[in-house]
């Protein structure tokens, strides 16, 4: 059994020192400014499926990231390592900005005739009630939620590293503002990729919780992502003339998008998942902090906000 923690308990994992010294940066929320007034409905290679594979993020992530923020605010008073506390505060700030940025895209989807409300309401239930922070929850429940977030953050770090290096996205017709949103968000996911893992390790270093929570949350996310793509394809007004079966995305069509380099392939996602199960795993092994910081320094959205 995992022992319960009060505010004065000694942590299970001690100081957050898993990262190489050169990999540490001061985490901060960045002001960004996106203009979605001219965003086309099919902004990725004029391909509905490729576009809606991306669009699921705008429906799913805001509620998830708000859940991250609530959970880490709950954990913060129990963390007495000053460096880790600073990282958590930076993580909270970045995730709050991410949630807001993706939420802004929903107005564009609505303007194109896609009613996002039914799916968003399901995400509100999932992250607000099913996985929500309730009064009377034990410290063990809090640590369990932190471990679930660490598992999700492994996947978001993988996706962030992928989008920073997906050169095919530069070779097709891709709305530049959306591409910047994805790469700005992806770069910050790489930048703060170690925080949730180190908070989990601070409370519980045993691998059982890490592995069990990944097995619980990763298939759930894949299922919700698949449902989100189906929902968007069925809602897409440009596909309304097609029979429902032809609007339904298939595994073959998804693999075709992945072969073109426009979305991670099933094998890439599986390989990323297996890395989380390695005994010596640490998120610092995923992606490059230097590359992430370089992109964040040049992001058009960040530069526009600074001006």
N, C-alpha and C positions, 0 to 999 in steps of 0.2 A: 504494500500500500504506500502511496505517496503521502508523506507527512504534511499536515496542515501548517500554513505559515501565518503568523501574525505580524504586526508592523515591526517587531523587534527580532524576528527570527533571523538566524544566519542563513544565507542562501545556500542552495545545494551545489551550485557550480562556481561560486566565487566571482572573481573579477572577469569582465568581458575582454579577454586578451587573445581571442582566436585569430584576429587579423594580423597580417604582416604590418610592421610599422609604417611602411610606405603606402599602404592601402587605406589608411585612415584619413578621412576628410571631415571637416565640420559640416554637419548636415543642416540645411536651412531651406525653408520654403521660399520658392522664387515666384515673383510676380510674373504672370504671363498674360498675353492678350491675343485672343483669337477672333477673327471675323468670319462668321459662318453665313453671311448674307448671300454669297454666290456659290455655296456648296452644292454640287449636282447630286442627284439621287444616287447614281452609280458612279462614284468618284474614283474607283480603282479599276483601271483598264476597261471602263464601261461594262463591267461584268457584275451582274446582280449577286451571284453567289460569292465571289471574292469580296465584294463590298460588304455584304451582310455578315460574312465571317468576321469582319472587323467591327461592324456595327453592334454586334452582341456586347462588346466591351462597354459601349455607352449605356446600355440597358442594365448590365449586370454589375459593373464595377462601382458605380457611385454608392449604392447601398452597402456593398461589401467594404468599401474603403471607409465609409462612415462607421461601420461596425469595428473596423480596425482601430479607428480613432477612439471610440468609446471604450474598447477593451484596454487599450494601452494607457488611457487616462486612469482607468481603474487600477492598473498594475503599477503605475508610476510611484505612488506613495510607499510601495513595498520594496522599491529598488534603492539600495543605499550606496551603490557604486556610482560615483559622480560622473565618470566618463560614460557609462551606460545610460545614466539618466539624461545626459546631454543628447546622446544619440536618440533616445526615445522621444524627447521633445522635438528634435528635428524631424524624426519619422512622422510624428503626429501632424506637424505642420505641412509636410509634403503631401501626405495622404489626403488631408483636408482639401488642398488645392487641386489634387487629381480628381477628387469626387466632383468638385464644382466645375472643372473644365469639361469633363465628360457629360455632365448634366446639361450643359449649354447646347450640346449637339442635338439633344432630344427635340428642341424646338424646330430645328431644321428638318428632322425626320417627320415631325408632325405636319410641318408645312408642305411636305411632299405627299401627304395623304396616308401616312403610316400611324396608326393609333398605338402608341407605345404603352398606354396605361395598363392594360391587362398584365403584361409581362413585368413591368416595373412594380406593380402591386404584389406580384408573387415574390419578387426580390425583397420588398419591404417586409413581407411576412417571414421569409427565410432568415434574413439578417436581423430583423427587429424583434421577432418573437421566438422562432425555432432555435436560433443561435444567440438570442438576445441576452443582455446583462440584466438579471433580475435580482431584486432585493432578496437577501437571505441565501444567495449562492455561496458555496464554500470557496475557500482559496483554491482547492483542488479544481473546482469548476473553472476558475479564472485561468489557472495554468493550462488546463485542457484547451481553452479557447486560444491562449497564446500559442500553443503547439499547433493548432489548426491553422492559425495565421502564418506561422513559420513555414508550414507546408505550402500554403498558397503563395507565399513570398518566394519560395524556390521556383515555382512555376512562372511567376511574374518576372523574376530575374532572368530566367531562361528566355522568356518572350522579349524582354527588354534587350538582351544581348542579341537575339535574333534580328529584331527590327533595326538595330544599329548597323548590322552587317548584311542586311538583305539587299544586295546590290540590284536585284531584279526589280525592286520597287522604284529605282531611279531610271529604269529603262522602259517603263510602261507609262501610260497616261495616268497620273495619280495626282489628285488635288494637293497642291503644295502645303496648304494650311493643315489638312488632315495628316499628311505625312509628318509635318513638324510636330503636331500634337502627339502622334504615336512615338516619335523618336525622343521628344522632350520627356514624355512620361516614361518611356523605356529606359532612358539614361538615368533618371532619378531612381527607378527600380533597381538598376545595377548599382547605383551609388549607395543606396541604403539596404542592399540585399542581405547584410549580415545582422541587422538589428533584431528582427523578430527571432531568429535562431538563437542569438546570444541572450535574449531575454528568457527564452525557453530553457536554455542551458543554465542560466542563473538560478532558476528554480528547480530544475530536474535534469540531470545530466544523463540519465539512463536512456538507452536507445529505444526501449520498448514503446514509450509514449511517442517519440518522434516517428517511428515506423507505423504505428497503429493509426495515428491521426492522419498521416499521408494517405494510407489505404482507405480511410474514411472520406477524406475531402476531395482527393484528386478525381476519382470516378464521378463524384457528385457534380463537380465543376464541368467535366466533359459532358455529362448528361444535360445540365442546364444550358451549356453552350450549344449543344445540338438542338435542344428544344428552342433556343433563341433564334437560331438560323432558320429553322422550320417556320417559326412564328413570323419572322420578317419576310421570308419568301412568300408566305401566304398573304401577308398584308401588302406586299409591293403592288402598287396600282398598275405598273407597266406589265405585270404578269397576269393580271386579272382575267385576260381573255383565254388563258391556257387552262386546260383541265387541271384539277387539283393535283393529280398524280404527277403531272409534268412540272408543277411548281415545287414539288417536294424534293429537297436536295438529296442526292445519292452519295454513297461512299466513293463511287467512281468519279463523280464530278468534283468532289472535294480533293481527291488524289490528283486530279488534273490541275486544279488550282495550285496545289502544293508542288507539283512537278514544274510548274512555271515559276516557282520561287516566290509566290505571292502570299503564302501562308505556311507555317511549319507543317511538315509531313507527320503522319502517324509514327513513323520510326524515330523521327527527331524527338517527339514528345515522349515516346517510350524510353529512349536513351536518357533523356533528361530526368525522367522519373527514377530510373535505375541508379543514377548517380546519387540520389538522395539516400539510398539504402546502403551506400558504402560505409564501412566502419570509420574511416577517417574523414568523412564528409565535413566540409565547412563551406558556407556560401561564398567565401572569398575566392573559391576555385571557379566560380561562375562569372564569366565576363571580365571586363577590364575597367577599373575605376578611372584610370587615365583617359580612356576613350570616352567614357560617360561624361567626365568633367569637360573634356574638349568640346563635345557636342553641346553641352549646356551653355558653354561660353559663346557659342555661335548660333544658338537656336533663334530663328526669326521672331518667335513669340516672346521669348525672354528679352530680346533686344528691343522689341516694340514697346513692351511694358516699361523697360528702363528709360526709354525716350519720353 
